[in-house]
Amino acid sequence: MRASLLLIALAACSTPEAVLVHLDSGPSDAGILDAGLPDAGIDGGEDGGQACGAVPAFGDAIALPQGASWDLQTADFNHDGLDDPVQFRDLQPAQIYYGLADGGLEPGPSPGEPHGAGRLAVADMNADGWPDLVIANTFSDPCSGCRASSLDVEMNQRDGSFAGYKLVIGGLPTALAIADFDGDGRPDVAICSDLGIRIFFDDGGVVPNSGGAPGFAPAVSVSSDTCFDLVAARFSAGSPASLVSLSGNVGDRVSVRFGLGDGGFLPPIDSPLGGGYAEVVRAADLNGDGILDLVVGGYDRGIAVLLNVDGTSFAPAVITAVPPGIVVQRVAIADLNGDGYPDILSGGSSVDCTGPALSVFLNDCGGGFPSVTAVDAGLQGSFAVTAMSSAAHGRPDIVVGDICFGNLTVFPSSSLKGSSLAP
């Protein structure tokens, strides 16, 4: 069962006291149109049956090759039934690590060219049943010397290699989301940037010499408001793909555009976040009612949860603040403790790269997250976090990418131990 990735963004509230957990140092959607598109339903973990709110535990860190991480995702890239993390590395190609039956990882292929800042997504772009990579990337234009951006489509060749092409798209992308927005059975790519939200619809063609990569029609603008983050979601079973974005002057509101299934969207439903700087947003069924809720997180303000009331409207944001020194920039959502409800693991990097870089928000089994636990794992800047299913451990393992010093850390589900890898 695959753990869902969730990134998030935020608002303000009273500041709770931190519970600081010290980690002892140890030795140094399959076949998948809309892969990664959240569906209604709870990932209850492999075992389940644990007491609500039980404290999760993780084992000694696993050493991996290092590199500053902008993003992390997981998929079964080699079809062996095990999750494989893929790392978006600063100024390097993407890096895939193959999951092993014993819970370990080994380096796999490095698709694409060296990238600047950006985001990646995993989806089956040609309906062959194998996950491909799509990267929204910024790079330096050798002609003008200015920053430019591209959509890099890397197709899984099913033999451990990738092939693809680069499409120059304009703007400075901050997120991307992949789903079939127009109901033609082919995945489309939505880009979030300073130019707003644009969708590149699959045109039904294949780009020559690209390893079978699809072509895209010229971009269609959905919104011209500056977009800070974006996710595609089906809010209830069988409903069309919709878009959720962070917008406003500093990402201080979350906007939901319900899809019509033909490439169009209803007018946005805006929910204010109470001011402040927001960075990331995602959707998940947090309370088990079969419809997706929203999670938002942003820098030093904690997380905000907006529960879905009836499939088309949302309750006001409920905020769990974080103590001073804790930063929320990235979030993974998974059932970390086996009680059947998804929890939130957040990572972040403060300006001076100090303080606990990981925090855990445990679900109260009703979609509430009343407290935060700061995890002192020796990490400095957890700018990318994800959870991956593990055949060896049953519950999700945690993978953390550090942007400050280029560390990469994996915490297997086990006992409460862990370590960070120094460069």
C-alpha positions as CSV (number, residue, x, y, z in Angstrom):
1,M,0.0,0.0,0.0
2,R,1.6,3.3,-1.1
3,A,1.9,6.1,1.4
4,S,0.7,9.4,0.1
5,L,2.9,12.4,-0.3
6,L,1.6,15.7,0.9
7,L,3.2,19.1,0.8
8,I,1.6,22.0,2.8
9,A,1.2,25.8,3.7
10,L,-0.2,28.3,6.4
11,A,-1.6,30.8,9.1
12,A,-1.4,31.8,12.8
13,C,-2.6,30.8,16.3
14,S,-1.4,30.5,19.9
15,T,2.0,28.8,20.3
16,P,1.9,25.5,22.1
17,E,4.8,24.1,24.1
18,A,7.1,21.8,22.1
19,V,7.6,18.2,22.9
20,L,11.2,17.5,21.8
21,V,12.0,13.9,21.0
22,H,15.7,13.1,20.7
23,L,16.7,10.4,18.2
24,D,19.7,8.4,19.2
25,S,22.4,8.3,16.6
26,G,22.6,5.0,14.8
27,P,25.2,3.7,12.3
28,S,26.4,6.4,10.4
29,D,-0.2,4.7,-8.6
30,A,0.6,1.8,-10.7
31,G,-0.5,1.4,-14.2
32,I,-1.6,4.8,-13.4
33,L,-3.2,7.5,-15.3
34,D,-3.3,10.3,-12.7
35,A,-0.5,8.7,-10.6
36,G,-0.1,10.7,-7.4
37,L,-3.6,12.2,-7.8
38,P,-5.1,11.9,-4.3
39,D,-8.3,9.9,-4.1
40,A,-10.8,9.7,-1.2
41,G,-10.0,7.1,1.4
42,I,-7.4,6.5,4.2
43,D,-4.1,4.7,3.9
44,G,-4.3,2.7,7.1
45,G,-0.9,1.2,6.9
46,E,-0.1,-2.5,6.6
47,D,-0.9,-3.5,10.1
48,G,-3.4,-1.0,11.6
49,G,-5.2,-1.7,14.8
50,Q,-2.9,0.5,16.9
51,A,-4.2,2.8,19.6
52,C,-5.3,6.2,18.3
53,G,-2.4,8.7,18.6
54,A,0.3,6.1,19.4
55,V,3.8,7.6,19.1
56,P,5.5,6.3,15.9
57,A,8.9,4.9,16.0
58,F,11.7,4.7,13.4
59,G,15.0,2.8,13.2
60,D,18.6,3.7,12.4
61,A,19.2,5.9,9.4
62,I,20.2,4.4,6.1
63,A,23.1,6.1,4.3
64,L,22.5,7.2,0.7
65,P,24.5,9.3,-1.8
66,Q,24.1,12.9,-0.9
67,G,22.9,16.1,-2.6
68,A,20.8,19.0,-1.7
69,S,17.1,18.1,-2.3
70,W,14.4,20.3,-3.7
71,D,11.8,17.6,-3.9
72,L,11.2,13.9,-3.2
73,Q,8.6,11.5,-4.6
74,T,8.1,7.7,-4.6
75,A,6.9,5.2,-7.2
76,D,7.7,1.6,-8.2
77,F,10.0,2.5,-11.1
78,N,11.3,-1.1,-11.8
79,H,8.1,-3.0,-11.2
80,D,9.4,-5.2,-8.4
81,G,6.6,-4.3,-6.0
82,L,8.7,-2.0,-3.8
83,D,8.6,1.8,-3.6
84,D,11.6,3.7,-5.0
85,P,12.3,7.3,-3.9
86,V,13.3,9.8,-6.6
87,Q,15.2,12.9,-5.5
88,F,15.2,16.3,-7.3
89,R,18.7,17.4,-6.7
90,D,20.1,21.0,-6.9
91,L,22.1,21.5,-10.1
92,Q,22.2,17.7,-10.8
93,P,20.0,15.3,-12.7
94,A,17.2,13.6,-10.7
95,Q,18.2,10.5,-8.8
96,I,16.2,7.3,-8.3
97,Y,17.0,4.8,-5.5
98,Y,15.6,1.3,-5.9
99,G,13.9,-0.2,-2.8
100,L,15.2,-3.5,-1.6
101,A,13.3,-6.4,0.1
102,D,15.3,-5.9,3.3
103,G,14.2,-2.3,3.5
104,G,17.4,-0.9,2.1
105,L,18.0,1.2,-1.0
106,E,20.5,1.2,-3.8
107,P,21.2,3.9,-6.4
108,G,19.3,3.6,-9.7
109,P,19.2,5.7,-12.8
110,S,19.7,9.5,-12.9
111,P,17.1,10.7,-15.5
112,G,17.3,14.0,-17.3
113,E,19.8,16.9,-17.3
114,P,21.1,18.9,-14.3
115,H,18.3,21.1,-13.0
116,G,18.0,24.3,-11.0
117,A,15.2,24.9,-8.5
118,G,11.9,23.3,-9.3
119,R,9.5,20.4,-8.6
120,L,9.0,16.9,-10.0
121,A,5.9,14.7,-10.4
122,V,5.4,11.0,-11.1
123,A,2.8,9.7,-13.6
124,D,2.3,7.1,-16.3
125,M,2.4,9.5,-19.2
126,N,1.8,7.0,-22.0
127,A,-0.5,4.4,-20.4
128,D,2.1,1.6,-20.6
129,G,1.8,0.8,-16.8
130,W,5.2,2.2,-15.9
131,P,5.8,5.4,-13.9
132,D,7.5,8.3,-15.8
133,L,8.9,11.6,-14.5
134,V,7.8,15.1,-15.2
135,I,10.0,18.0,-14.0
136,A,9.2,21.7,-13.8
137,N,12.6,23.2,-13.9
138,T,14.5,26.5,-14.0
139,F,17.8,26.9,-15.8
140,S,20.2,29.4,-17.1
141,D,19.6,30.2,-20.8
142,P,23.0,30.0,-22.5
143,C,22.0,32.6,-25.1
144,S,20.5,35.3,-22.9
145,G,22.2,34.4,-19.7
146,C,18.8,34.9,-18.0
147,R,16.8,32.4,-16.0
148,A,14.4,30.3,-18.0
149,S,12.1,27.4,-17.3
150,S,11.2,24.1,-18.9
151,L,8.9,21.1,-18.6
152,D,11.2,18.0,-18.8
153,V,9.3,14.8,-19.6
154,E,11.4,11.7,-18.9
155,M,9.9,8.4,-20.1
156,N,10.6,5.1,-18.3
157,Q,12.0,2.7,-20.9
158,R,11.3,-0.3,-18.7
159,D,15.0,-1.4,-18.8
160,G,16.4,0.9,-16.1
161,S,16.9,3.9,-18.5
162,F,14.9,7.0,-19.3
163,A,14.5,9.1,-22.5
164,G,12.6,12.3,-23.0
165,Y,12.7,16.0,-24.1
166,K,12.5,19.5,-22.8
167,L,9.7,21.9,-23.5
168,V,10.4,25.6,-22.7
169,I,7.4,27.0,-20.9
170,G,8.2,30.5,-19.5
171,G,7.6,31.8,-16.0
172,L,9.3,30.6,-12.8
173,P,7.5,27.3,-11.9
174,T,6.9,26.5,-8.2
175,A,4.8,23.4,-8.5
176,L,3.1,21.1,-11.0
177,A,0.2,18.7,-10.9
178,I,-0.7,15.9,-13.4
179,A,-4.2,14.6,-14.1
180,D,-6.7,14.0,-16.9
181,F,-8.5,17.3,-16.7
182,D,-10.4,17.1,-20.0
183,G,-11.6,13.5,-19.9
184,D,-9.8,12.2,-22.9
185,G,-8.0,9.4,-21.0
186,R,-4.6,11.1,-21.3
187,P,-2.7,12.9,-18.5
188,D,-2.3,16.7,-18.7
189,V,0.2,18.9,-16.8
190,A,-0.8,21.9,-14.8
191,I,2.0,24.4,-13.9
192,C,2.0,26.8,-11.0
193,S,4.2,29.9,-11.4
194,D,4.5,33.7,-11.3
195,L,2.4,33.6,-14.5
196,G,-0.5,32.0,-12.6
197,I,-1.9,28.5,-13.4
198,R,-1.5,27.1,-16.9
199,I,-2.5,23.7,-18.2
200,F,-0.6,21.9,-21.0
201,F,-3.2,19.4,-22.4
202,D,-1.9,16.2,-24.0
203,D,-2.4,16.7,-27.8
204,G,-2.6,12.9,-28.5
205,G,0.7,12.9,-30.4
206,V,4.2,11.5,-29.7
207,V,7.3,13.6,-29.8
208,P,9.9,12.1,-32.2
209,N,13.1,10.6,-30.6
210,S,11.7,11.1,-27.1
211,G,11.3,7.6,-25.9
212,G,7.5,7.7,-26.5
213,A,6.9,11.0,-24.7
214,P,3.5,12.7,-25.4
215,G,3.2,16.1,-27.0
216,F,1.3,19.0,-25.5
217,A,-0.9,21.7,-27.0
218,P,0.0,25.4,-26.2
219,A,-0.7,26.3,-22.6
220,V,-4.2,27.3,-21.6
221,S,-4.4,29.9,-18.7
222,V,-6.7,29.0,-15.8
223,S,-5.7,31.9,-13.6
224,S,-3.3,34.9,-13.9
225,D,-2.9,35.3,-10.1
226,T,0.6,34.4,-8.9
227,C,0.6,30.8,-7.7
228,F,2.7,29.5,-4.9
229,D,1.7,25.8,-4.9
230,L,-0.7,23.5,-6.7
231,V,-2.2,20.0,-6.3
232,A,-4.7,18.0,-8.4
233,A,-7.4,16.1,-6.5
234,R,-10.6,14.1,-7.0
235,F,-12.6,15.2,-4.0
236,S,-14.9,12.2,-4.0
237,A,-14.9,8.9,-5.8
238,G,-15.5,9.2,-9.5
239,S,-15.5,13.0,-9.5
240,P,-13.5,15.0,-12.1
241,A,-10.0,16.1,-11.3
242,S,-9.9,19.5,-9.6
243,L,-7.2,22.0,-8.8
244,V,-6.2,23.4,-5.4
245,S,-3.7,26.3,-5.3
246,L,-2.1,28.8,-2.9
247,S,-2.5,32.3,-4.1
248,G,-2.8,35.9,-2.9
249,N,0.0,38.3,-2.2
250,V,2.0,35.9,-0.1
251,G,0.0,32.7,-0.5
252,D,-2.4,33.8,2.1
253,R,-5.5,32.0,0.7
254,V,-6.2,28.6,-0.7
255,S,-8.3,28.3,-3.8
256,V,-10.3,25.3,-5.0
257,R,-11.3,25.0,-8.6
258,F,-13.7,22.1,-9.1
259,G,-13.2,20.4,-12.4
260,L,-16.0,19.9,-15.0
261,G,-14.3,17.0,-16.6
262,D,-14.0,18.7,-20.0
263,G,-10.9,20.8,-19.3
264,G,-13.0,23.6,-17.7
265,F,-13.4,24.6,-14.0
266,L,-16.0,26.2,-11.8
267,P,-15.1,29.6,-10.3
268,P,-12.6,29.3,-7.4
269,I,-13.8,28.8,-3.9
270,D,-11.3,30.9,-1.7
271,S,-10.6,30.2,1.9
272,P,-8.5,32.8,3.8
273,L,-5.6,31.5,5.9
274,G,-5.5,34.3,8.4
275,G,-2.5,36.1,6.9
276,G,1.1,35.1,6.9
277,Y,3.4,33.5,4.4
278,A,2.2,30.1,3.0
279,E,4.3,27.7,0.9
280,V,2.6,24.4,0.2
281,V,-0.9,22.8,0.0
282,R,-2.1,19.2,-0.5
283,A,-5.3,17.2,-0.2
284,A,-6.1,14.0,1.8
285,D,-9.0,12.3,3.5
286,L,-8.1,13.1,7.1
287,N,-11.2,12.0,8.9
288,G,-12.3,8.9,7.0
289,D,-15.6,10.3,5.5
290,G,-14.6,9.4,1.9
291,I,-14.0,13.0,0.7
292,L,-10.8,14.9,0.6
293,D,-9.8,17.6,3.1
294,L,-7.1,20.3,2.7
295,V,-3.8,20.7,4.6
296,V,-1.8,23.9,4.4
297,G,1.5,24.8,6.0
298,G,3.8,27.7,5.9
299,Y,7.2,28.5,7.5
300,D,7.0,29.4,11.2
301,R,3.2,29.4,11.5
302,G,2.5,25.7,11.7
303,I,-0.2,23.8,9.8
304,A,-3.8,24.6,8.9
305,V,-6.5,21.9,8.3
306,L,-9.7,22.7,6.3
307,L,-12.1,19.8,6.6
308,N,-14.4,19.2,3.6
309,V,-18.0,19.6,4.8
310,D,-20.1,18.2,2.0
311,G,-17.8,17.6,-1.0
312,T,-18.0,21.2,-2.3
313,S,-17.3,23.4,0.7
314,F,-14.8,23.6,3.6
315,A,-14.9,24.4,7.2
316,P,-12.7,27.4,8.4
317,A,-9.1,26.6,8.9
318,V,-8.1,25.0,12.2
319,I,-4.5,25.8,13.0
320,T,-1.9,23.9,14.9
321,A,0.9,26.4,15.6
322,V,4.5,25.5,16.1
323,P,6.9,26.7,18.8
324,P,9.7,29.2,17.9
325,G,12.5,27.6,15.9
326,I,10.3,25.1,14.0
327,V,9.6,25.7,10.4
328,V,7.0,24.1,8.1
329,Q,7.9,24.1,4.4
330,R,7.3,20.5,3.2
331,V,5.0,17.8,4.4
332,A,4.5,14.1,4.0
333,I,1.1,12.6,4.9
334,A,0.9,8.9,5.9
335,D,-0.3,6.7,8.7
336,L,2.9,6.8,10.7
337,N,1.7,4.9,13.8
338,G,-0.7,2.3,12.4
339,D,-3.9,3.6,13.9
340,G,-5.7,3.8,10.5
341,Y,-5.6,7.6,10.1
342,P,-3.1,9.7,8.2
343,D,-0.6,11.8,10.2
344,I,1.5,14.7,9.1
345,L,5.3,14.8,9.0
346,S,6.7,18.3,8.3
347,G,10.2,19.5,7.3
348,G,11.6,22.9,6.9
349,S,14.8,25.0,6.7
350,S,15.2,28.2,8.7
351,V,17.2,31.1,7.4
352,D,20.2,30.1,9.6
353,C,19.7,26.4,9.2
354,T,19.2,25.8,12.9
355,G,16.7,24.1,15.1
356,P,14.7,20.8,14.8
357,A,14.1,20.2,11.1
358,L,11.3,17.6,11.5
359,S,8.0,17.7,13.2
360,V,5.2,15.2,13.7
361,F,1.5,16.1,13.9
362,L,-0.5,13.0,15.0
363,N,-4.1,12.6,13.9
364,D,-6.7,12.5,16.7
365,C,-8.6,10.0,14.6
366,G,-11.1,12.7,13.7
367,G,-9.1,14.8,11.3
368,G,-7.7,17.0,14.1
369,F,-4.1,17.6,14.9
370,P,-4.0,19.2,18.4
371,S,-0.3,19.1,19.1
372,V,3.1,19.0,17.4
373,T,6.2,16.9,18.3
374,A,9.5,18.3,17.3
375,V,12.0,15.6,16.3
376,D,15.6,16.2,17.1
377,A,17.3,14.0,14.5
378,G,20.4,16.1,14.0
379,L,19.0,17.4,10.7
380,Q,19.5,21.1,9.7
381,G,17.2,21.8,6.8
382,S,14.6,19.2,5.8
383,F,13.4,20.9,2.6
384,A,12.0,17.7,1.1
385,V,10.2,14.9,2.9
386,T,8.3,11.9,1.8
387,A,6.9,8.6,3.1
388,M,7.3,5.2,1.3
389,S,5.8,1.9,1.9
390,S,8.1,-0.8,3.1
391,A,7.8,-4.6,2.7
392,A,10.3,-5.1,5.4
393,H,8.8,-2.8,8.0
394,G,5.1,-2.8,7.3
395,R,4.5,0.9,8.1
396,P,5.9,3.8,6.0
397,D,9.6,4.6,6.1
398,I,10.5,8.3,6.1
399,V,12.9,9.9,3.5
400,V,14.3,13.3,4.2
401,G,16.3,15.6,1.9
402,D,18.4,18.4,3.5
403,I,18.8,21.6,1.5
404,C,21.2,23.3,3.9
405,F,24.1,20.9,3.9
406,G,23.1,18.3,1.2
407,N,22.3,15.5,3.7
408,L,19.9,12.7,2.7
409,T,18.4,10.6,5.5
410,V,16.1,7.5,5.6
411,F,14.3,6.5,8.8
412,P,12.9,2.9,8.7
413,S,9.8,2.2,10.8
414,S,11.2,0.5,13.9
415,S,12.5,1.7,17.2
416,L,12.9,5.4,18.0
417,K,16.4,6.0,16.6
418,G,18.0,7.7,13.7
419,S,20.8,9.8,12.4
420,S,21.7,12.4,9.8
421,L,24.4,11.9,7.2
422,A,27.0,14.6,7.2
423,P,28.6,15.5,3.8
